[in-house]
Amino acid sequence: MTVLYKLEAFEGPLDLLLHLIDKAEIDIHEVSISEITDQYMDYLSAMQELELEVTSEFLVMAATLLSIKSRQLLPKPPVEPEEFEEWADDGYDPQQELIQKLVEYRKFKQISEQLREREHERSLVYTKEPEDLSSFMPTAPVNPVKGLQVADLIAAFQKALKRAARRSLVATVRRDEVSVKDRIRDITDLLRDHETVRFSRLLRPEMERHEIVVTFLAILELMKMKQVTCFQHQLFDDIVINWRGETEESGLSELEIDY
């Protein structure tokens, strides 16, 4: 009959013992050293048959288990305290020490499994160095009054008022006044050359209102002195001025017009 052994990889003797306890589904504090020792020795025998290297840690644990098992099987001889004080029980229990080691090992093994799971989860996360995205951010408008106090704004406002007061100074400019007498001379000179002139020709685009009024008054004075005749072809049409020339030039020069 061929016996097949399926050996798992264990990190040490404590890992092997913990595997045997979990496989038996018993509590660590209620473990039977006799049964665990037999299973442990069977596992070492299987390793030797398969010519696997058995480290010294497994052999030391085997010796410890055999020592605990033999101590439980051998009867304890009666000891007289007065005669054998050096053989008195010092309270050392190798079985409790082994159980305590198994409990601590299980804690560290569970923690290592949790860390391994976190390592696997973290390995699925990919990161990259942050980039400078300031060039894509909208530029905030600069506050023109940043850092100024209310007193600074009041002082600037007062300076602006002073500059505005200096600019608002009014200068009186006297313009040249055109008299009716001077305008009559200009019109008669034009009429002597052309004899017939339209009223619109006497007006220039750059003339101001008072100059237009003076020109109209000069025409009325010439009509009053019977120097010109005026007529229109139709209503609101341009006024046509004809030169009569009945008065000599010396007569025009002696006119006394006060406006």
C-alpha positions in Angstrom: 0.0 0.0 0.0 1.4 3.3 -1.1 1.0 6.3 1.3 1.0 9.7 -0.3 2.0 12.7 1.8 1.1 16.3 0.8 3.5 18.5 2.7 2.9 22.2 3.0 5.5 24.9 3.5 5.7 26.2 7.0 7.8 29.1 8.2 8.8 27.3 11.5 7.8 24.7 14.1 5.2 27.1 15.7 3.6 27.5 12.3 3.4 23.7 11.9 1.9 23.3 15.4 -0.7 26.0 14.8 -1.6 24.3 11.5 -2.2 21.0 13.4 -4.3 22.7 16.0 -6.5 24.5 13.5 -6.9 21.3 11.5 -8.1 19.5 14.6 -10.4 22.4 15.3 -9.6 22.6 19.0 -8.8 25.5 21.3 -5.1 26.2 22.0 -5.6 26.1 25.7 -7.4 22.7 25.5 -4.9 21.1 23.2 -3.7 17.5 23.9 0.1 17.5 24.0 0.1 13.8 23.4 -1.9 14.0 20.2 -0.1 17.0 18.9 3.2 15.4 19.6 2.3 12.3 17.7 1.1 14.3 14.7 4.2 16.5 14.8 6.5 13.4 14.8 4.6 11.9 11.9 5.2 15.1 9.9 8.9 15.0 10.6 9.1 11.4 9.6 7.4 12.2 6.4 9.9 15.0 5.7 12.8 12.5 6.3 11.2 9.9 4.0 11.0 12.5 1.2 14.6 13.5 2.0 13.6 17.1 2.9 15.9 19.1 4.9 14.8 19.3 8.5 16.1 22.4 10.3 17.3 22.4 13.8 14.2 24.5 14.9 11.9 21.6 14.1 14.1 19.1 16.0 14.3 21.4 19.0 10.5 21.7 19.0 10.2 17.9 18.7 12.4 17.5 21.8 10.3 20.0 23.7 7.1 18.2 22.9 8.6 14.8 23.8 9.8 16.3 27.1 6.3 17.7 27.9 4.7 14.4 26.9 7.0 12.3 29.0 6.6 14.7 32.0 2.8 14.2 31.8 3.1 10.4 31.5 5.6 9.8 34.3 4.2 9.8 37.8 5.5 12.4 40.2 7.4 10.8 43.2 6.5 12.1 46.6 9.0 14.8 47.7 9.6 15.8 51.3 10.1 19.5 51.5 12.5 19.3 54.4 14.9 16.8 52.8 14.7 17.7 49.1 14.4 21.5 49.0 16.6 21.7 46.0 14.0 19.6 44.0 11.1 21.7 45.0 8.8 22.8 42.2 9.8 26.3 41.0 6.5 27.0 39.2 7.9 26.5 35.7 5.5 24.8 33.3 6.8 24.1 29.7 3.3 23.4 28.4 1.9 26.8 29.4 5.0 28.5 27.9 4.4 26.7 24.6 0.7 27.6 24.6 1.6 31.2 25.3 4.1 31.2 22.3 1.3 29.7 20.1 -1.1 32.4 21.1 1.4 35.2 20.4 2.4 33.6 17.1 -1.3 33.4 16.0 -1.7 37.2 16.7 1.4 38.1 14.7 0.3 35.7 11.9 -3.2 37.4 11.6 -1.6 40.8 11.6 0.8 39.7 8.8 -2.2 38.4 6.8 -4.0 41.8 7.2 -0.9 43.6 6.1 -0.5 41.3 3.1 -4.1 42.1 2.0 -3.4 45.8 2.3 -0.3 45.4 0.3 -2.2 43.7 -2.4 -4.9 46.4 -2.4 -2.3 49.1 -2.5 -0.5 47.4 -5.4 -3.6 47.9 -7.5 -3.5 51.7 -7.0 -1.3 53.7 -9.4 -0.2 57.3 -8.6 1.7 60.0 -10.3 3.5 63.1 -9.3 1.3 66.2 -9.1 1.7 68.6 -12.0 1.8 72.4 -12.0 -1.7 73.5 -13.3 -1.3 77.1 -12.4 -1.1 78.1 -16.0 -4.6 76.8 -16.6 -6.1 78.6 -13.6 -8.0 81.8 -14.3 -6.0 84.9 -13.4 -7.6 86.7 -10.5 -8.0 90.5 -11.1 -5.6 92.7 -9.2 -7.3 94.8 -6.6 -6.1 98.4 -7.3 -6.7 99.5 -3.7 -5.2 96.5 -2.0 -3.3 97.5 1.1 -4.7 101.0 1.2 -6.6 102.3 4.2 -9.6 104.7 4.3 -7.3 107.6 5.2 -5.2 107.0 2.0 -8.4 107.0 -0.2 -9.5 110.3 1.5 -6.1 111.9 0.8 -6.2 110.8 -2.8 -9.7 112.2 -3.2 -8.7 115.6 -1.8 -5.8 115.8 -4.2 -8.1 115.0 -7.1 -10.4 117.8 -6.0 -7.6 120.3 -5.9 -6.4 119.3 -9.4 -10.0 119.6 -10.7 -10.4 123.1 -9.1 -7.2 124.3 -10.9 -8.5 122.9 -14.2 -11.9 124.5 -13.9 -10.6 128.1 -13.9 -12.6 130.1 -16.4 -10.7 132.4 -18.8 -12.7 135.2 -20.5 -12.0 135.4 -24.2 -13.3 138.4 -26.1 -14.2 137.7 -29.7 -14.0 140.2 -32.5 -17.3 141.8 -33.1 -18.5 142.5 -36.7 -20.5 145.7 -37.1 -23.3 146.2 -39.6 -21.3 149.1 -41.2 -18.3 146.8 -41.9 -20.6 144.1 -43.2 -22.3 146.6 -45.6 -18.9 147.5 -47.1 -18.1 143.8 -47.6 -21.5 143.2 -49.4 -21.2 146.3 -51.6 -17.7 145.3 -52.7 -19.0 141.9 -53.7 -22.1 143.4 -55.5 -20.0 145.8 -57.5 -18.0 142.9 -58.9 -21.0 140.5 -59.6 -24.1 142.8 -59.5 -26.3 139.8 -58.6 -25.6 137.6 -55.6 -27.6 135.0 -53.7 -28.0 135.5 -50.0 -26.6 132.0 -49.3 -23.3 133.0 -50.9 -22.8 135.7 -48.3 -22.8 133.0 -45.6 -19.9 130.7 -44.8 -20.0 127.4 -43.0 -17.8 128.6 -40.2 -19.8 131.8 -39.5 -21.4 132.1 -36.1 -25.0 133.1 -35.4 -24.3 136.7 -34.6 -22.4 137.1 -37.9 -25.4 135.7 -39.8 -27.7 138.2 -38.1 -25.3 141.1 -38.9 -25.3 140.0 -42.5 -29.1 140.0 -42.6 -29.2 143.5 -41.0 -26.7 144.8 -43.5 -29.0 143.6 -46.4 -31.9 145.4 -44.8 -29.9 148.6 -44.5 -28.9 148.4 -48.1 -32.5 147.9 -49.1 -33.5 150.9 -47.0 -30.9 153.0 -48.8 -32.2 151.7 -52.1 -28.7 150.3 -53.0 -30.0 146.8 -53.6 -33.3 145.0 -54.5 -34.2 141.6 -53.2 -36.7 139.0 -54.4 -37.5 135.3 -54.3 -38.6 133.0 -57.1 -40.9 131.1 -54.8 -41.6 130.6 -51.1 -38.6 129.6 -49.0 -36.4 129.9 -52.0 -33.0 131.5 -51.8 -33.0 135.4 -51.7 -31.5 137.0 -54.8 -29.8 140.4 -54.3 -29.4 142.8 -57.2 -27.0 145.8 -57.1 -28.6 149.1 -58.1 -25.6 151.4 -57.4 -27.7 154.6 -57.2 -25.6 156.0 -54.3 -21.9 156.8 -54.8 -19.2 155.1 -52.8 -18.6 158.4 -50.9 -22.2 158.3 -49.7 -21.7 154.8 -48.2 -18.6 155.8 -46.4 -20.4 158.6 -44.6 -23.2 156.4 -43.2 -23.4 156.5 -39.5 -24.6 153.2 -38.2 -24.3 152.5 -34.5 -24.7 148.7 -34.6 
